[in-house]
């Protein structure tokens, strides 16, 4: 199975930290955020990794190289300007192949067991579905959430009789390449519209995870995560 780490964002809310360092290379507990992802992927047996980049992308390549230092095989999808999430994934599809793949935002930290993605990918294939999303409880900075999860396993973008309150999309998902079939290479596009279309076709599964996730979007949250990891070295 292949994985993609999204690392092309400018990190405006992180300035001035990101003026000279791409956000995925900011450190928590003495490691760049993106290295935490790589180590979890490799531990789960997922060693083929694609990383997209735009802002200061050469520093990501210089730091990670071909991935061999981490037990991974890394390939890069360079963007002249960031193409948003769906656009970045679509551009990288030639590197990702024809099977479902795991995608992780490079600016989140999560201890979800990524080996579950292997089974999820098989589920998408066997049931001819387009996406699976990891949802988390709404953090204080995003109280309204993104999507609903019904009482079975389906993710919705509007309320139905089986849904609870809205939850937040973690930035971690498994996608079938067909989800991006209408996105032209080089076209900037957000992911949410594609997901909503797929939800209308009953093609998006998900689950709630509430055991450790941080959207590292500000210097304050970066510092909080660093403190948490240093005080919980076994996580």
mmCIF file of the C-alpha atoms, coordinates in Angstrom:
data_MODEL
# 
_entry.id   MODEL 
# 
loop_
_atom_site.group_PDB 
_atom_site.id 
_atom_site.type_symbol 
_atom_site.label_atom_id 
_atom_site.label_alt_id 
_atom_site.label_comp_id 
_atom_site.label_asym_id 
_atom_site.label_entity_id 
_atom_site.label_seq_id 
_atom_site.pdbx_PDB_ins_code 
_atom_site.Cartn_x 
_atom_site.Cartn_y 
_atom_site.Cartn_z 
_atom_site.occupancy 
_atom_site.B_iso_or_equiv 
_atom_site.pdbx_formal_charge 
_atom_site.auth_seq_id 
_atom_site.auth_comp_id 
_atom_site.auth_asym_id 
_atom_site.auth_atom_id 
_atom_site.pdbx_PDB_model_num 
ATOM 1   C CA . UNK A 1 1   ? 0.000   0.000  0.000   1.00 0.00 ? 1   UNK A CA 1 
ATOM 2   C CA . UNK A 1 2   ? 1.135   3.522  -0.777  1.00 0.00 ? 2   UNK A CA 1 
ATOM 3   C CA . UNK A 1 3   ? 0.782   6.562  1.464   1.00 0.00 ? 3   UNK A CA 1 
ATOM 4   C CA . UNK A 1 4   ? 0.869   10.268 0.659   1.00 0.00 ? 4   UNK A CA 1 
ATOM 5   C CA . UNK A 1 5   ? 1.815   13.009 3.093   1.00 0.00 ? 5   UNK A CA 1 
ATOM 6   C CA . UNK A 1 6   ? 0.487   16.455 2.199   1.00 0.00 ? 6   UNK A CA 1 
ATOM 7   C CA . UNK A 1 7   ? 3.225   19.011 2.777   1.00 0.00 ? 7   UNK A CA 1 
ATOM 8   C CA . UNK A 1 8   ? 2.612   21.828 0.302   1.00 0.00 ? 8   UNK A CA 1 
ATOM 9   C CA . UNK A 1 9   ? 0.911   24.427 2.503   1.00 0.00 ? 9   UNK A CA 1 
ATOM 10  C CA . UNK A 1 10  ? 2.438   27.817 3.284   1.00 0.00 ? 10  UNK A CA 1 
ATOM 11  C CA . UNK A 1 11  ? 1.568   27.748 6.990   1.00 0.00 ? 11  UNK A CA 1 
ATOM 12  C CA . UNK A 1 12  ? 0.458   31.371 7.250   1.00 0.00 ? 12  UNK A CA 1 
ATOM 13  C CA . UNK A 1 13  ? -0.857  31.005 10.805  1.00 0.00 ? 13  UNK A CA 1 
ATOM 14  C CA . UNK A 1 14  ? 2.508   29.600 11.856  1.00 0.00 ? 14  UNK A CA 1 
ATOM 15  C CA . UNK A 1 15  ? 4.494   32.643 10.791  1.00 0.00 ? 15  UNK A CA 1 
ATOM 16  C CA . UNK A 1 16  ? 7.196   33.631 11.553  1.00 0.00 ? 16  UNK A CA 1 
ATOM 17  C CA . UNK A 1 17  ? 8.154   29.993 12.251  1.00 0.00 ? 17  UNK A CA 1 
ATOM 18  C CA . UNK A 1 18  ? 7.318   29.032 8.667   1.00 0.00 ? 18  UNK A CA 1 
ATOM 19  C CA . UNK A 1 19  ? 9.050   31.962 6.990   1.00 0.00 ? 19  UNK A CA 1 
ATOM 20  C CA . UNK A 1 20  ? 12.187  29.847 6.623   1.00 0.00 ? 20  UNK A CA 1 
ATOM 21  C CA . UNK A 1 21  ? 10.970  26.342 7.546   1.00 0.00 ? 21  UNK A CA 1 
ATOM 22  C CA . UNK A 1 22  ? 8.114   24.441 5.887   1.00 0.00 ? 22  UNK A CA 1 
ATOM 23  C CA . UNK A 1 23  ? 5.476   23.575 8.464   1.00 0.00 ? 23  UNK A CA 1 
ATOM 24  C CA . UNK A 1 24  ? 5.940   19.765 8.277   1.00 0.00 ? 24  UNK A CA 1 
ATOM 25  C CA . UNK A 1 25  ? 9.576   20.244 9.314   1.00 0.00 ? 25  UNK A CA 1 
ATOM 26  C CA . UNK A 1 26  ? 8.694   22.072 12.532  1.00 0.00 ? 26  UNK A CA 1 
ATOM 27  C CA . UNK A 1 27  ? 9.762   19.913 15.446  1.00 0.00 ? 27  UNK A CA 1 
ATOM 28  C CA . UNK A 1 28  ? 7.822   18.410 18.314  1.00 0.00 ? 28  UNK A CA 1 
ATOM 29  C CA . UNK A 1 29  ? 9.656   16.244 20.832  1.00 0.00 ? 29  UNK A CA 1 
ATOM 30  C CA . UNK A 1 30  ? 12.886  16.756 18.874  1.00 0.00 ? 30  UNK A CA 1 
ATOM 31  C CA . UNK A 1 31  ? 11.496  15.408 15.585  1.00 0.00 ? 31  UNK A CA 1 
ATOM 32  C CA . UNK A 1 32  ? 9.921   17.142 12.596  1.00 0.00 ? 32  UNK A CA 1 
ATOM 33  C CA . UNK A 1 33  ? 6.178   16.576 12.405  1.00 0.00 ? 33  UNK A CA 1 
ATOM 34  C CA . UNK A 1 34  ? 6.580   14.729 9.124   1.00 0.00 ? 34  UNK A CA 1 
ATOM 35  C CA . UNK A 1 35  ? 9.093   12.317 10.667  1.00 0.00 ? 35  UNK A CA 1 
ATOM 36  C CA . UNK A 1 36  ? 6.498   11.266 13.244  1.00 0.00 ? 36  UNK A CA 1 
ATOM 37  C CA . UNK A 1 37  ? 4.291   10.288 10.283  1.00 0.00 ? 37  UNK A CA 1 
ATOM 38  C CA . UNK A 1 38  ? 7.089   8.441  8.507   1.00 0.00 ? 38  UNK A CA 1 
ATOM 39  C CA . UNK A 1 39  ? 8.006   6.433  11.569  1.00 0.00 ? 39  UNK A CA 1 
ATOM 40  C CA . UNK A 1 40  ? 4.412   5.351  12.149  1.00 0.00 ? 40  UNK A CA 1 
ATOM 41  C CA . UNK A 1 41  ? 3.993   4.396  8.503   1.00 0.00 ? 41  UNK A CA 1 
ATOM 42  C CA . UNK A 1 42  ? 7.158   2.322  8.416   1.00 0.00 ? 42  UNK A CA 1 
ATOM 43  C CA . UNK A 1 43  ? 6.264   0.609  11.701  1.00 0.00 ? 43  UNK A CA 1 
ATOM 44  C CA . UNK A 1 44  ? 2.962   -0.393 10.077  1.00 0.00 ? 44  UNK A CA 1 
ATOM 45  C CA . UNK A 1 45  ? 4.733   -1.834 7.032   1.00 0.00 ? 45  UNK A CA 1 
ATOM 46  C CA . UNK A 1 46  ? 3.772   1.044  4.734   1.00 0.00 ? 46  UNK A CA 1 
ATOM 47  C CA . UNK A 1 47  ? 7.101   2.086  3.260   1.00 0.00 ? 47  UNK A CA 1 
ATOM 48  C CA . UNK A 1 48  ? 6.218   3.549  -0.161  1.00 0.00 ? 48  UNK A CA 1 
ATOM 49  C CA . UNK A 1 49  ? 5.501   7.223  0.485   1.00 0.00 ? 49  UNK A CA 1 
ATOM 50  C CA . UNK A 1 50  ? 4.747   10.173 -1.788  1.00 0.00 ? 50  UNK A CA 1 
ATOM 51  C CA . UNK A 1 51  ? 5.196   13.701 -0.434  1.00 0.00 ? 51  UNK A CA 1 
ATOM 52  C CA . UNK A 1 52  ? 3.968   16.794 -2.242  1.00 0.00 ? 52  UNK A CA 1 
ATOM 53  C CA . UNK A 1 53  ? 5.507   20.158 -1.563  1.00 0.00 ? 53  UNK A CA 1 
ATOM 54  C CA . UNK A 1 54  ? 5.528   23.758 -2.729  1.00 0.00 ? 54  UNK A CA 1 
ATOM 55  C CA . UNK A 1 55  ? 6.674   26.339 -0.170  1.00 0.00 ? 55  UNK A CA 1 
ATOM 56  C CA . UNK A 1 56  ? 10.346  25.643 0.669   1.00 0.00 ? 56  UNK A CA 1 
ATOM 57  C CA . UNK A 1 57  ? 9.903   22.154 -0.704  1.00 0.00 ? 57  UNK A CA 1 
ATOM 58  C CA . UNK A 1 58  ? 13.608  21.768 -1.380  1.00 0.00 ? 58  UNK A CA 1 
ATOM 59  C CA . UNK A 1 59  ? 14.181  21.780 2.382   1.00 0.00 ? 59  UNK A CA 1 
ATOM 60  C CA . UNK A 1 60  ? 11.816  18.826 2.779   1.00 0.00 ? 60  UNK A CA 1 
ATOM 61  C CA . UNK A 1 61  ? 13.750  16.893 0.152   1.00 0.00 ? 61  UNK A CA 1 
ATOM 62  C CA . UNK A 1 62  ? 17.071  17.838 1.725   1.00 0.00 ? 62  UNK A CA 1 
ATOM 63  C CA . UNK A 1 63  ? 15.897  16.688 5.153   1.00 0.00 ? 63  UNK A CA 1 
ATOM 64  C CA . UNK A 1 64  ? 14.208  13.422 4.181   1.00 0.00 ? 64  UNK A CA 1 
ATOM 65  C CA . UNK A 1 65  ? 16.105  12.436 1.054   1.00 0.00 ? 65  UNK A CA 1 
ATOM 66  C CA . UNK A 1 66  ? 14.969  9.197  -0.516  1.00 0.00 ? 66  UNK A CA 1 
ATOM 67  C CA . UNK A 1 67  ? 13.598  7.977  2.807   1.00 0.00 ? 67  UNK A CA 1 
ATOM 68  C CA . UNK A 1 68  ? 16.169  5.229  3.303   1.00 0.00 ? 68  UNK A CA 1 
ATOM 69  C CA . UNK A 1 69  ? 17.284  6.688  6.638   1.00 0.00 ? 69  UNK A CA 1 
ATOM 70  C CA . UNK A 1 70  ? 13.770  5.964  7.931   1.00 0.00 ? 70  UNK A CA 1 
ATOM 71  C CA . UNK A 1 71  ? 13.290  2.609  6.219   1.00 0.00 ? 71  UNK A CA 1 
ATOM 72  C CA . UNK A 1 72  ? 11.017  4.174  3.606   1.00 0.00 ? 72  UNK A CA 1 
ATOM 73  C CA . UNK A 1 73  ? 11.068  4.832  -0.126  1.00 0.00 ? 73  UNK A CA 1 
ATOM 74  C CA . UNK A 1 74  ? 10.039  8.453  -0.709  1.00 0.00 ? 74  UNK A CA 1 
ATOM 75  C CA . UNK A 1 75  ? 9.094   10.081 -3.989  1.00 0.00 ? 75  UNK A CA 1 
ATOM 76  C CA . UNK A 1 76  ? 8.189   13.735 -4.341  1.00 0.00 ? 76  UNK A CA 1 
ATOM 77  C CA . UNK A 1 77  ? 5.459   15.581 -6.204  1.00 0.00 ? 77  UNK A CA 1 
ATOM 78  C CA . UNK A 1 78  ? 6.628   19.175 -6.558  1.00 0.00 ? 78  UNK A CA 1 
ATOM 79  C CA . UNK A 1 79  ? 4.095   21.962 -7.093  1.00 0.00 ? 79  UNK A CA 1 
ATOM 80  C CA . UNK A 1 80  ? 5.079   25.412 -8.346  1.00 0.00 ? 80  UNK A CA 1 
ATOM 81  C CA . UNK A 1 81  ? 2.231   26.821 -6.275  1.00 0.00 ? 81  UNK A CA 1 
ATOM 82  C CA . UNK A 1 82  ? 0.166   24.806 -3.810  1.00 0.00 ? 82  UNK A CA 1 
ATOM 83  C CA . UNK A 1 83  ? -2.739  23.078 -5.567  1.00 0.00 ? 83  UNK A CA 1 
ATOM 84  C CA . UNK A 1 84  ? -4.950  22.558 -2.480  1.00 0.00 ? 84  UNK A CA 1 
ATOM 85  C CA . UNK A 1 85  ? -5.600  19.057 -1.177  1.00 0.00 ? 85  UNK A CA 1 
ATOM 86  C CA . UNK A 1 86  ? -7.493  17.456 -4.072  1.00 0.00 ? 86  UNK A CA 1 
ATOM 87  C CA . UNK A 1 87  ? -5.347  19.184 -6.672  1.00 0.00 ? 87  UNK A CA 1 
ATOM 88  C CA . UNK A 1 88  ? -2.165  18.038 -4.987  1.00 0.00 ? 88  UNK A CA 1 
ATOM 89  C CA . UNK A 1 89  ? -3.371  14.451 -4.748  1.00 0.00 ? 89  UNK A CA 1 
ATOM 90  C CA . UNK A 1 90  ? -4.539  14.450 -8.366  1.00 0.00 ? 90  UNK A CA 1 
ATOM 91  C CA . UNK A 1 91  ? -1.141  15.674 -9.564  1.00 0.00 ? 91  UNK A CA 1 
ATOM 92  C CA . UNK A 1 92  ? 0.551   12.873 -7.625  1.00 0.00 ? 92  UNK A CA 1 
ATOM 93  C CA . UNK A 1 93  ? -1.719  10.083 -8.927  1.00 0.00 ? 93  UNK A CA 1 
ATOM 94  C CA . UNK A 1 94  ? 0.884   8.807  -11.428 1.00 0.00 ? 94  UNK A CA 1 
ATOM 95  C CA . UNK A 1 95  ? 3.104   8.050  -8.433  1.00 0.00 ? 95  UNK A CA 1 
ATOM 96  C CA . UNK A 1 96  ? 0.311   6.512  -6.351  1.00 0.00 ? 96  UNK A CA 1 
ATOM 97  C CA . UNK A 1 97  ? -0.935  3.836  -8.739  1.00 0.00 ? 97  UNK A CA 1 
ATOM 98  C CA . UNK A 1 98  ? -4.372  2.323  -9.223  1.00 0.00 ? 98  UNK A CA 1 
ATOM 99  C CA . UNK A 1 99  ? -5.080  0.995  -5.744  1.00 0.00 ? 99  UNK A CA 1 
ATOM 100 C CA . UNK A 1 100 ? -6.561  2.823  -2.724  1.00 0.00 ? 100 UNK A CA 1 
ATOM 101 C CA . UNK A 1 101 ? -3.946  4.810  -0.806  1.00 0.00 ? 101 UNK A CA 1 
ATOM 102 C CA . UNK A 1 102 ? -3.603  6.472  2.573   1.00 0.00 ? 102 UNK A CA 1 
ATOM 103 C CA . UNK A 1 103 ? -3.296  10.269 2.833   1.00 0.00 ? 103 UNK A CA 1 
ATOM 104 C CA . UNK A 1 104 ? -2.155  12.195 5.906   1.00 0.00 ? 104 UNK A CA 1 
ATOM 105 C CA . UNK A 1 105 ? -1.968  15.938 6.369   1.00 0.00 ? 105 UNK A CA 1 
ATOM 106 C CA . UNK A 1 106 ? 1.619   16.795 7.130   1.00 0.00 ? 106 UNK A CA 1 
ATOM 107 C CA . UNK A 1 107 ? 0.614   19.344 9.761   1.00 0.00 ? 107 UNK A CA 1 
ATOM 108 C CA . UNK A 1 108 ? -1.357  17.055 12.069  1.00 0.00 ? 108 UNK A CA 1 
ATOM 109 C CA . UNK A 1 109 ? -0.207  14.637 14.749  1.00 0.00 ? 109 UNK A CA 1 
ATOM 110 C CA . UNK A 1 110 ? -2.244  11.528 15.484  1.00 0.00 ? 110 UNK A CA 1 
ATOM 111 C CA . UNK A 1 111 ? -1.608  8.189  17.143  1.00 0.00 ? 111 UNK A CA 1 
ATOM 112 C CA . UNK A 1 112 ? -4.299  6.355  15.170  1.00 0.00 ? 112 UNK A CA 1 
ATOM 113 C CA . UNK A 1 113 ? -2.873  2.920  14.260  1.00 0.00 ? 113 UNK A CA 1 
ATOM 114 C CA . UNK A 1 114 ? -2.155  3.424  10.571  1.00 0.00 ? 114 UNK A CA 1 
ATOM 115 C CA . UNK A 1 115 ? -1.909  -0.330 9.908   1.00 0.00 ? 115 UNK A CA 1 
ATOM 116 C CA . UNK A 1 116 ? -5.725  -0.277 9.851   1.00 0.00 ? 116 UNK A CA 1 
ATOM 117 C CA . UNK A 1 117 ? -5.453  1.483  6.499   1.00 0.00 ? 117 UNK A CA 1 
ATOM 118 C CA . UNK A 1 118 ? -4.484  -1.827 4.893   1.00 0.00 ? 118 UNK A CA 1 
ATOM 119 C CA . UNK A 1 119 ? -7.824  -3.414 5.750   1.00 0.00 ? 119 UNK A CA 1 
ATOM 120 C CA . UNK A 1 120 ? -9.708  -0.223 4.915   1.00 0.00 ? 120 UNK A CA 1 
ATOM 121 C CA . UNK A 1 121 ? -8.184  -0.181 1.443   1.00 0.00 ? 121 UNK A CA 1 
ATOM 122 C CA . UNK A 1 122 ? -9.427  -3.703 0.806   1.00 0.00 ? 122 UNK A CA 1 
ATOM 123 C CA . UNK A 1 123 ? -12.889 -2.666 1.994   1.00 0.00 ? 123 UNK A CA 1 
ATOM 124 C CA . UNK A 1 124 ? -13.004 0.228  -0.461  1.00 0.00 ? 124 UNK A CA 1 
ATOM 125 C CA . UNK A 1 125 ? -12.020 -2.092 -3.294  1.00 0.00 ? 125 UNK A CA 1 
ATOM 126 C CA . UNK A 1 126 ? -14.425 -4.896 -2.459  1.00 0.00 ? 126 UNK A CA 1 
ATOM 127 C CA . UNK A 1 127 ? -17.396 -2.568 -1.911  1.00 0.00 ? 127 UNK A CA 1 
ATOM 128 C CA . UNK A 1 128 ? -16.569 -0.220 -4.803  1.00 0.00 ? 128 UNK A CA 1 
ATOM 129 C CA . UNK A 1 129 ? -16.381 2.822  -2.539  1.00 0.00 ? 129 UNK A CA 1 
ATOM 130 C CA . UNK A 1 130 ? -14.401 6.025  -2.968  1.00 0.00 ? 130 UNK A CA 1 
ATOM 131 C CA . UNK A 1 131 ? -13.213 7.172  0.442   1.00 0.00 ? 131 UNK A CA 1 
ATOM 132 C CA . UNK A 1 132 ? -12.830 6.484  4.138   1.00 0.00 ? 132 UNK A CA 1 
ATOM 133 C CA . UNK A 1 133 ? -12.334 9.327  6.628   1.00 0.00 ? 133 UNK A CA 1 
ATOM 134 C CA . UNK A 1 134 ? -10.976 9.411  10.156  1.00 0.00 ? 134 UNK A CA 1 
ATOM 135 C CA . UNK A 1 135 ? -13.161 11.812 12.156  1.00 0.00 ? 135 UNK A CA 1 
ATOM 136 C CA . UNK A 1 136 ? -12.352 13.309 15.546  1.00 0.00 ? 136 UNK A CA 1 
ATOM 137 C CA . UNK A 1 137 ? -14.239 15.281 18.206  1.00 0.00 ? 137 UNK A CA 1 
ATOM 138 C CA . UNK A 1 138 ? -14.416 18.971 17.397  1.00 0.00 ? 138 UNK A CA 1 
ATOM 139 C CA . UNK A 1 139 ? -11.439 20.879 18.833  1.00 0.00 ? 139 UNK A CA 1 
ATOM 140 C CA . UNK A 1 140 ? -11.958 24.319 20.388  1.00 0.00 ? 140 UNK A CA 1 
ATOM 141 C CA . UNK A 1 141 ? -10.679 26.085 17.279  1.00 0.00 ? 141 UNK A CA 1 
ATOM 142 C CA . UNK A 1 142 ? -13.156 24.223 15.019  1.00 0.00 ? 142 UNK A CA 1 
ATOM 143 C CA . UNK A 1 143 ? -16.335 23.855 17.100  1.00 0.00 ? 143 UNK A CA 1 
ATOM 144 C CA . UNK A 1 144 ? -18.788 23.414 14.215  1.00 0.00 ? 144 UNK A CA 1 
ATOM 145 C CA . UNK A 1 145 ? -17.120 20.346 12.722  1.00 0.00 ? 145 UNK A CA 1 
ATOM 146 C CA . UNK A 1 146 ? -17.185 19.180 9.110   1.00 0.00 ? 146 UNK A CA 1 
ATOM 147 C CA . UNK A 1 147 ? -19.239 16.024 8.535   1.00 0.00 ? 147 UNK A CA 1 
ATOM 148 C CA . UNK A 1 148 ? -21.777 13.751 10.175  1.00 0.00 ? 148 UNK A CA 1 
ATOM 149 C CA . UNK A 1 149 ? -21.174 10.083 10.968  1.00 0.00 ? 149 UNK A CA 1 
ATOM 150 C CA . UNK A 1 150 ? -24.351 8.044  11.057  1.00 0.00 ? 150 UNK A CA 1 
ATOM 151 C CA . UNK A 1 151 ? -25.019 5.180  13.437  1.00 0.00 ? 151 UNK A CA 1 
ATOM 152 C CA . UNK A 1 152 ? -23.580 2.622  11.053  1.00 0.00 ? 152 UNK A CA 1 
ATOM 153 C CA . UNK A 1 153 ? -20.471 3.705  9.137   1.00 0.00 ? 153 UNK A CA 1 
ATOM 154 C CA . UNK A 1 154 ? -21.464 6.247  6.492   1.00 0.00 ? 154 UNK A CA 1 
ATOM 155 C CA . UNK A 1 155 ? -20.192 9.813  6.455   1.00 0.00 ? 155 UNK A CA 1 
ATOM 156 C CA . UNK A 1 156 ? -22.712 12.510 5.451   1.00 0.00 ? 156 UNK A CA 1 
ATOM 157 C CA . UNK A 1 157 ? -22.439 16.211 4.805   1.00 0.00 ? 157 UNK A CA 1 
ATOM 158 C CA . UNK A 1 158 ? -26.032 16.891 5.827   1.00 0.00 ? 158 UNK A CA 1 
ATOM 159 C CA . UNK A 1 159 ? -28.084 15.692 8.757   1.00 0.00 ? 159 UNK A CA 1 
ATOM 160 C CA . UNK A 1 160 ? -30.161 12.534 8.475   1.00 0.00 ? 160 UNK A CA 1 
ATOM 161 C CA . UNK A 1 161 ? -32.186 10.556 10.987  1.00 0.00 ? 161 UNK A CA 1 
ATOM 162 C CA . UNK A 1 162 ? -29.246 8.342  11.923  1.00 0.00 ? 162 UNK A CA 1 
ATOM 163 C CA . UNK A 1 163 ? -26.630 11.053 12.393  1.00 0.00 ? 163 UNK A CA 1 
ATOM 164 C CA . UNK A 1 164 ? -25.289 12.599 15.550  1.00 0.00 ? 164 UNK A CA 1 
ATOM 165 C CA . UNK A 1 165 ? -23.621 15.990 15.704  1.00 0.00 ? 165 UNK A CA 1 
ATOM 166 C CA . UNK A 1 166 ? -20.982 17.083 13.262  1.00 0.00 ? 166 UNK A CA 1 
ATOM 167 C CA . UNK A 1 167 ? -17.432 15.861 13.740  1.00 0.00 ? 167 UNK A CA 1 
ATOM 168 C CA . UNK A 1 168 ? -14.121 17.212 12.469  1.00 0.00 ? 168 UNK A CA 1 
ATOM 169 C CA . UNK A 1 169 ? -12.243 15.609 9.598   1.00 0.00 ? 169 UNK A CA 1 
ATOM 170 C CA . UNK A 1 170 ? -8.802  14.724 10.927  1.00 0.00 ? 170 UNK A CA 1 
ATOM 171 C CA . UNK A 1 171 ? -6.914  15.168 7.667   1.00 0.00 ? 171 UNK A CA 1 
ATOM 172 C CA . UNK A 1 172 ? -6.361  11.403 7.514   1.00 0.00 ? 172 UNK A CA 1 
ATOM 173 C CA . UNK A 1 173 ? -8.182  9.311  4.951   1.00 0.00 ? 173 UNK A CA 1 
ATOM 174 C CA . UNK A 1 174 ? -7.987  6.408  2.533   1.00 0.00 ? 174 UNK A CA 1 
ATOM 175 C CA . UNK A 1 175 ? -9.020  7.188  -1.037  1.00 0.00 ? 175 UNK A CA 1 
ATOM 176 C CA . UNK A 1 176 ? -9.622  5.303  -4.224  1.00 0.00 ? 176 UNK A CA 1 
ATOM 177 C CA . UNK A 1 177 ? -7.971  7.011  -7.214  1.00 0.00 ? 177 UNK A CA 1 
ATOM 178 C CA . UNK A 1 178 ? -11.396 7.210  -8.890  1.00 0.00 ? 178 UNK A CA 1 
ATOM 179 C CA . UNK A 1 179 ? -12.346 9.942  -6.405  1.00 0.00 ? 179 UNK A CA 1 
ATOM 180 C CA . UNK A 1 180 ? -10.014 12.270 -8.316  1.00 0.00 ? 180 UNK A CA 1 
ATOM 181 C CA . UNK A 1 181 ? -10.849 11.169 -11.866 1.00 0.00 ? 181 UNK A CA 1 
ATOM 182 C CA . UNK A 1 182 ? -12.389 14.533 -12.801 1.00 0.00 ? 182 UNK A CA 1 
ATOM 183 C CA . UNK A 1 183 ? -9.545  16.661 -11.429 1.00 0.00 ? 183 UNK A CA 1 
ATOM 184 C CA . UNK A 1 184 ? -7.109  17.699 -14.132 1.00 0.00 ? 184 UNK A CA 1 
ATOM 185 C CA . UNK A 1 185 ? -3.407  17.491 -13.338 1.00 0.00 ? 185 UNK A CA 1 
ATOM 186 C CA . UNK A 1 186 ? -2.245  20.923 -12.292 1.00 0.00 ? 186 UNK A CA 1 
ATOM 187 C CA . UNK A 1 187 ? -5.749  22.096 -11.341 1.00 0.00 ? 187 UNK A CA 1 
ATOM 188 C CA . UNK A 1 188 ? -6.094  23.609 -7.874  1.00 0.00 ? 188 UNK A CA 1 
ATOM 189 C CA . UNK A 1 189 ? -9.050  22.090 -6.026  1.00 0.00 ? 189 UNK A CA 1 
ATOM 190 C CA . UNK A 1 190 ? -10.137 21.547 -2.457  1.00 0.00 ? 190 UNK A CA 1 
ATOM 191 C CA . UNK A 1 191 ? -11.004 18.065 -1.226  1.00 0.00 ? 191 UNK A CA 1 
ATOM 192 C CA . UNK A 1 192 ? -14.311 18.807 0.513   1.00 0.00 ? 192 UNK A CA 1 
ATOM 193 C CA . UNK A 1 193 ? -16.408 19.277 -2.677  1.00 0.00 ? 193 UNK A CA 1 
ATOM 194 C CA . UNK A 1 194 ? -15.253 15.907 -4.008  1.00 0.00 ? 194 UNK A CA 1 
ATOM 195 C CA . UNK A 1 195 ? -16.052 14.241 -0.711  1.00 0.00 ? 195 UNK A CA 1 
ATOM 196 C CA . UNK A 1 196 ? -19.536 15.774 -0.585  1.00 0.00 ? 196 UNK A CA 1 
ATOM 197 C CA . UNK A 1 197 ? -20.265 14.491 -4.096  1.00 0.00 ? 197 UNK A CA 1 
ATOM 198 C CA . UNK A 1 198 ? -19.079 11.032 -3.072  1.00 0.00 ? 198 UNK A CA 1 
ATOM 199 C CA . UNK A 1 199 ? -21.202 11.160 0.089   1.00 0.00 ? 199 UNK A CA 1 
ATOM 200 C CA . UNK A 1 200 ? -24.262 11.841 -2.049  1.00 0.00 ? 200 UNK A CA 1 
ATOM 201 C CA . UNK A 1 201 ? -23.482 8.547  -3.808  1.00 0.00 ? 201 UNK A CA 1 
ATOM 202 C CA . UNK A 1 202 ? -23.163 6.619  -0.518  1.00 0.00 ? 202 UNK A CA 1 
ATOM 203 C CA . UNK A 1 203 ? -19.480 6.083  -1.272  1.00 0.00 ? 203 UNK A CA 1 
ATOM 204 C CA . UNK A 1 204 ? -17.741 7.422  1.851   1.00 0.00 ? 204 UNK A CA 1 
ATOM 205 C CA . UNK A 1 205 ? -17.170 5.457  5.044   1.00 0.00 ? 205 UNK A CA 1 
ATOM 206 C CA . UNK A 1 206 ? -15.650 6.693  8.290   1.00 0.00 ? 206 UNK A CA 1 
ATOM 207 C CA . UNK A 1 207 ? -15.125 6.206  11.973  1.00 0.00 ? 207 UNK A CA 1 
ATOM 208 C CA . UNK A 1 208 ? -14.708 8.327  15.072  1.00 0.00 ? 208 UNK A CA 1 
ATOM 209 C CA . UNK A 1 209 ? -11.310 8.368  16.764  1.00 0.00 ? 209 UNK A CA 1 
ATOM 210 C CA . UNK A 1 210 ? -10.908 10.138 20.084  1.00 0.00 ? 210 UNK A CA 1 
ATOM 211 C CA . UNK A 1 211 ? -7.597  8.872  21.416  1.00 0.00 ? 211 UNK A CA 1 
ATOM 212 C CA . UNK A 1 212 ? -5.077  11.485 20.337  1.00 0.00 ? 212 UNK A CA 1 
ATOM 213 C CA . UNK A 1 213 ? -5.082  14.032 17.510  1.00 0.00 ? 213 UNK A CA 1 
ATOM 214 C CA . UNK A 1 214 ? -3.748  17.562 17.116  1.00 0.00 ? 214 UNK A CA 1 
ATOM 215 C CA . UNK A 1 215 ? -4.091  20.000 14.250  1.00 0.00 ? 215 UNK A CA 1 
ATOM 216 C CA . UNK A 1 216 ? -0.783  21.833 14.587  1.00 0.00 ? 216 UNK A CA 1 
ATOM 217 C CA . UNK A 1 217 ? -2.020  25.062 13.055  1.00 0.00 ? 217 UNK A CA 1 
ATOM 218 C CA . UNK A 1 218 ? -0.567  27.708 15.357  1.00 0.00 ? 218 UNK A CA 1 
ATOM 219 C CA . UNK A 1 219 ? 2.637   28.184 17.368  1.00 0.00 ? 219 UNK A CA 1 
ATOM 220 C CA . UNK A 1 220 ? 0.594   27.727 20.549  1.00 0.00 ? 220 UNK A CA 1 
ATOM 221 C CA . UNK A 1 221 ? -0.724  24.323 19.478  1.00 0.00 ? 221 UNK A CA 1 
ATOM 222 C CA . UNK A 1 222 ? 2.770   23.322 18.353  1.00 0.00 ? 222 UNK A CA 1 
ATOM 223 C CA . UNK A 1 223 ? 4.075   24.143 21.825  1.00 0.00 ? 223 UNK A CA 1 
ATOM 224 C CA . UNK A 1 224 ? 1.204   22.302 23.501  1.00 0.00 ? 224 UNK A CA 1 
ATOM 225 C CA . UNK A 1 225 ? 1.854   19.176 21.440  1.00 0.00 ? 225 UNK A CA 1 
ATOM 226 C CA . UNK A 1 226 ? 5.571   19.349 22.169  1.00 0.00 ? 226 UNK A CA 1 
ATOM 227 C CA . UNK A 1 227 ? 4.861   19.519 25.890  1.00 0.00 ? 227 UNK A CA 1 
ATOM 228 C CA . UNK A 1 228 ? 2.373   16.643 25.683  1.00 0.00 ? 228 UNK A CA 1 
ATOM 229 C CA . UNK A 1 229 ? 4.768   14.345 23.842  1.00 0.00 ? 229 UNK A CA 1 
ATOM 230 C CA . UNK A 1 230 ? 7.654   15.142 26.155  1.00 0.00 ? 230 UNK A CA 1 
ATOM 231 C CA . UNK A 1 231 ? 5.494   14.279 29.171  1.00 0.00 ? 231 UNK A CA 1 
ATOM 232 C CA . UNK A 1 232 ? 4.204   11.072 27.551  1.00 0.00 ? 232 UNK A CA 1 
ATOM 233 C CA . UNK A 1 233 ? 7.307   9.536  25.965  1.00 0.00 ? 233 UNK A CA 1 
ATOM 234 C CA . UNK A 1 234 ? 5.635   6.186  25.401  1.00 0.00 ? 234 UNK A CA 1 
ATOM 235 C CA . UNK A 1 235 ? 3.025   7.666  22.988  1.00 0.00 ? 235 UNK A CA 1 
# 
